[in-house]
Amino acid sequence: MTVIKMGIVGAGTWGETHAFIYNDHPGAEVTAVCDMNIERAKALADKFNIPGNHVFTDHKEMLRSADIDAVAIVTPDFAHTRIAVDCANAGKHFIIEKPLTTSREEADEIVEAVERNNVRMMVDLHSRWSPLVAIPKKSIVDGDIGKPYSAYYRLNDIKWVATDLLPWAAKSSILWFLGYHSVDVLRWLFDDEVERVYSVSREGVLQGEGVDTVDIYQTILEFKNGGIATMENGWITPNSNPNVNDMKLNITGTKGMFNIDPTHSQMMERFTEMKADRPDLLVRHFIHGKPKGFAYESIRHFIDHLISGEPFYVSMEDAYNTTMVILAIMESAKTRTPVNVVY
């Protein structure tokens, strides 16, 4: 069986997640780790028995020296472009944690490098593997609810994500962090591209806690074939919310609808002397020591389809077009006017 030798750039929490999945996959192994923080890189390498001479602080050196077939780019979103272009120029396939990148110019640069070097790439838009989205998608394809007509999608995070989890939150946006998933899900369910957006935003809550970024966006998306969707993305859900995410999705078709409200489900609740919460049953968890959940299945898919040669379920065009929609939303929120998406 073909075994894909993976290098990981970014040895944080999600870099470790990638390592767990590749370690569990019979068709993959981690052979190199890179992080600007050498101690963090060494700690991840030690955990997965990667030799010290395969630990790097410079991704270019890893691309030159390490025995790797593909790379997982698990860095903050503003640090994707140079690594992606360098991977393509080195002839290495790669998976990028969303987003593709954060500007039109950099997105064009990545696409050009991938096409010129004939390598394969995928952005990890893992919501397509969620039963909460995949089941409605199948039902739409089968004609059960008719043609998608309207949707409402709320995908928020508690404040802790911006204030504590992400030290680089001020350099990013809730739109790149969660809105990117939201746009991709809506594009996928409607099977259509967004033509025009209108968005408003508010800021001040997170700035008061020392994080200079927008608190919330409320956005209307108009699709080319007539569908409309309302999208909410915020980073100010109270930390007392039982889940890190606050999600609600409704999609109404010409013959029926789906109503999805997983983060307020009482399917499982845990009560200890210190806290009450609702354990994650869907996104990411470990069962018998193995990584499970839909956020892990997309990464497995990358390996599976590198081996088989089949197209990825998330195409480069999907990632590029989603980036263009997010850029249009940001422009709309800034100008307080409707903005046509330019692809």
C-alpha positions in Angstrom: 0.0 0.0 0.0 1.2 3.5 -0.8 2.2 5.5 2.3 2.1 9.3 2.1 5.0 10.9 4.1 3.7 14.0 5.7 5.4 17.1 6.9 3.5 19.4 9.3 4.1 23.2 9.4 2.6 24.5 12.6 3.0 22.4 15.8 0.1 23.9 17.8 -3.1 22.2 18.9 -4.4 21.5 15.4 -0.9 20.5 14.1 -1.0 17.9 16.8 -4.4 16.9 15.6 -3.1 16.3 12.1 -0.3 14.2 13.6 -2.7 12.0 15.5 -4.8 11.4 12.3 -1.8 10.6 10.1 -0.4 8.3 12.8 -3.8 6.5 12.8 -4.1 6.3 9.0 -2.6 3.1 7.5 -1.6 5.1 4.4 0.2 8.0 6.1 3.0 8.8 8.5 4.5 12.0 9.8 8.2 12.3 8.9 8.9 16.0 9.6 7.7 18.8 11.8 8.3 22.5 11.4 7.4 25.4 13.7 9.0 28.8 14.4 9.1 27.8 18.0 11.7 25.0 18.2 10.6 23.8 21.6 7.1 23.3 20.4 8.3 21.5 17.2 10.5 19.2 19.3 7.7 18.4 21.7 5.4 17.4 18.9 8.1 15.4 17.2 9.0 13.6 20.5 5.3 12.7 21.0 5.2 10.9 17.6 8.7 9.5 17.6 10.0 11.7 14.8 13.8 12.0 14.8 15.4 15.2 15.9 17.1 15.8 12.5 13.5 16.0 11.0 12.5 19.0 13.2 12.8 22.4 11.6 12.1 26.1 12.2 12.2 27.0 8.5 9.6 25.4 6.2 11.9 26.0 3.2 14.6 23.9 4.9 12.1 21.2 5.6 11.0 21.2 1.9 14.7 20.9 0.8 15.9 18.3 3.4 13.0 16.2 4.6 11.7 13.0 3.0 8.1 14.1 2.5 5.4 13.7 -0.2 2.9 16.2 1.1 2.6 19.0 3.7 -0.1 20.0 6.2 -0.1 23.8 6.6 -1.5 24.4 10.1 -0.4 28.0 10.7 -2.5 31.2 11.4 -4.5 32.2 8.4 -2.3 35.2 7.5 0.7 33.0 7.3 -0.5 30.5 4.6 0.5 32.0 1.3 4.3 31.8 1.4 4.3 28.3 2.7 1.7 27.1 0.1 3.6 28.7 -2.8 6.9 27.2 -1.6 5.2 23.8 -1.3 3.9 23.9 -4.8 7.3 25.1 -6.2 8.9 22.2 -4.4 6.5 19.7 -6.0 4.7 18.9 -2.7 1.0 18.3 -2.4 -0.6 20.1 0.5 -3.6 20.6 2.7 -4.3 24.0 4.2 -6.4 24.7 7.3 -9.0 27.2 6.2 -8.9 29.8 4.9 -7.0 29.5 1.6 -5.6 33.0 2.3 -6.8 36.4 3.1 -6.4 38.5 0.0 -7.2 38.2 -3.7 -3.6 38.7 -4.8 -2.4 35.9 -2.5 -5.2 33.6 -3.6 -4.2 34.2 -7.2 -0.6 33.5 -6.4 -1.4 30.1 -4.7 -3.6 29.0 -7.6 -1.0 29.9 -10.2 1.7 28.0 -8.3 -0.5 24.9 -7.9 -1.4 24.9 -11.6 2.1 25.6 -12.8 3.7 22.9 -10.7 0.9 20.3 -11.2 0.5 19.5 -7.5 -2.7 18.8 -5.6 -4.1 20.9 -2.8 -7.1 21.0 -0.6 -8.4 23.5 2.0 -9.8 21.8 5.0 -13.4 22.8 4.9 -14.5 20.0 7.1 -18.2 21.0 7.5 -18.9 19.0 4.3 -18.2 15.9 6.4 -20.7 16.9 9.2 -23.9 14.8 9.2 -25.7 18.0 10.1 -24.8 19.3 6.6 -24.2 16.1 4.5 -27.7 14.7 5.3 -29.5 17.9 4.1 -27.2 18.0 1.1 -28.2 14.4 0.1 -31.9 15.3 0.7 -31.6 18.3 -1.6 -29.8 16.2 -4.3 -32.6 13.6 -4.0 -35.3 16.3 -4.4 -36.9 15.7 -1.0 -37.2 19.4 -0.1 -37.2 20.8 -3.6 -34.9 23.6 -4.7 -33.2 25.5 -1.9 -34.9 28.9 -1.6 -33.7 30.5 1.7 -31.4 29.8 4.6 -30.4 31.1 8.0 -27.0 30.1 9.4 -25.7 31.2 12.7 -22.1 30.0 13.5 -20.6 31.9 16.5 -17.9 31.2 19.1 -17.6 32.1 22.7 -15.4 35.0 23.6 -12.7 32.7 25.0 -11.7 31.7 21.4 -10.7 35.3 20.6 -9.4 36.3 24.0 -7.5 33.1 25.0 -7.4 30.4 22.4 -6.0 32.4 19.5 -3.1 34.7 20.4 -3.4 36.1 16.8 -7.1 36.8 16.8 -6.5 40.6 16.4 -4.7 39.8 13.1 -7.7 37.8 11.8 -11.5 37.9 11.8 -14.4 35.8 12.8 -15.1 35.7 9.1 -11.9 33.9 8.3 -12.2 31.7 11.3 -15.9 30.6 11.1 -17.5 32.7 8.4 -15.4 30.8 5.9 -17.1 27.5 6.9 -20.5 29.3 6.8 -20.0 30.5 3.2 -18.8 27.1 2.0 -21.7 25.3 3.6 -24.2 27.7 2.0 -22.5 27.5 -1.4 -22.6 23.7 -1.2 -26.2 23.4 -0.1 -27.5 25.8 -2.7 -25.1 24.4 -5.3 -24.6 27.9 -6.5 -22.3 30.9 -6.3 -22.9 34.1 -4.3 -23.6 37.0 -6.6 -24.0 39.9 -4.1 -23.6 40.4 -0.3 -24.7 43.0 2.2 -23.2 43.0 5.6 -23.1 45.1 8.8 -20.7 44.7 11.7 -20.2 45.9 15.2 -17.1 46.2 17.3 -16.1 47.2 20.8 -16.7 44.2 23.1 -13.5 42.4 22.2 -11.6 45.7 22.0 -12.6 46.3 25.6 -10.8 43.0 26.4 -7.7 43.9 24.5 -8.4 42.2 21.2 -8.7 44.6 18.3 -11.1 42.8 16.0 -14.7 42.9 14.9 -17.2 41.3 17.3 -19.9 40.3 14.9 -21.1 40.3 11.3 -24.7 40.0 10.1 -24.7 39.2 6.3 -27.2 38.6 3.6 -26.1 36.5 0.6 -27.9 36.6 -2.8 -27.1 33.6 -5.0 -27.0 33.8 -8.8 -30.0 31.5 -9.2 -32.2 33.4 -6.8 -31.6 31.8 -3.4 -31.0 34.1 -0.4 -29.3 33.4 2.9 -28.8 35.2 6.2 -25.5 34.5 7.9 -24.4 35.4 11.4 -20.8 35.1 12.7 -19.6 36.5 16.0 -16.9 36.0 18.6 -18.9 37.3 21.6 -21.1 34.5 22.7 -20.8 34.3 26.6 -18.2 31.9 27.9 -20.9 30.3 30.0 -22.4 28.8 26.8 -22.3 25.0 27.1 -20.5 24.7 23.8 -17.6 26.6 22.3 -19.7 27.0 19.1 -23.2 28.4 18.9 -24.7 27.0 15.8 -28.2 27.0 14.2 -29.0 26.2 10.5 -32.3 26.4 8.7 -32.6 25.7 5.0 -36.0 26.0 3.3 -36.7 24.6 -0.1 -39.6 24.8 -2.4 -41.1 21.6 -1.0 -39.7 21.4 2.6 -37.0 22.4 5.0 -34.4 21.3 7.5 -34.0 22.9 10.9 -30.7 22.1 12.7 -29.9 23.2 16.3 -27.1 20.9 17.6 -25.4 23.2 20.2 -28.6 23.4 22.2 -29.3 19.7 22.2 -29.5 17.9 25.5 -28.4 14.6 23.9 -25.6 14.4 26.4 -24.9 16.6 29.5 -22.1 16.3 32.0 -22.2 17.6 35.5 -19.2 17.7 37.8 -18.4 19.6 41.0 -16.7 22.3 38.9 -18.8 22.7 35.8 -21.7 21.6 33.6 -21.1 21.1 29.9 -22.3 19.2 26.8 -19.4 17.0 25.5 -18.6 17.1 21.8 -20.3 14.1 20.0 -19.8 15.2 16.4 -16.9 17.5 15.7 -13.8 16.0 17.3 -13.3 13.5 20.1 -11.3 10.3 20.8 -12.9 6.8 21.0 -10.7 4.0 22.2 -7.7 6.3 21.7 -8.5 7.0 18.1 -9.5 10.4 16.6 -13.1 10.5 15.6 -15.6 13.1 14.4 -16.3 14.9 11.2 -13.5 17.5 11.6 -11.0 14.6 11.4 -12.7 12.8 8.4 -11.8 15.6 6.0 -8.1 15.2 6.8 -8.3 11.4 6.3 -10.1 12.2 3.0 -7.0 14.2 1.9 -4.8 11.2 2.4 -7.3 8.7 0.9 -7.7 10.8 -2.3 -4.0 11.5 -2.6 -3.5 7.7 -2.7 -6.4 7.0 -5.0 -6.0 10.0 -7.3 -9.6 10.9 -7.1 -10.7 14.5 -6.9 -11.0 16.1 -3.5 -14.5 16.8 -2.3 -13.4 20.4 -1.7 -11.9 21.8 -4.9 -9.4 24.6 -5.3 -12.2 26.6 -7.0 -14.4 26.1 -3.9 -11.7 27.6 -1.7 -10.9 30.4 -4.0 -14.6 31.4 -4.5 -15.2 31.2 -0.8 -12.3 33.6 -0.2 -13.8 36.0 -2.7 -17.1 36.0 -0.9 -15.5 36.7 2.4 -13.5 39.7 0.9 -16.8 41.1 -0.5 -18.5 40.7 2.9 -15.7 42.7 4.6 -15.9 45.4 2.0 -19.7 45.6 2.4 -19.4 45.9 6.2 -16.9 48.6 5.8 -18.8 50.7 3.2 -22.3 49.8 4.5 -23.4 49.1 0.9 -24.3 46.0 -1.1 -21.2 44.5 -2.9 -21.1 42.3 -5.9 -18.7 39.4 -5.6 -15.9 39.4 -8.1 -14.4 36.0 -8.9 
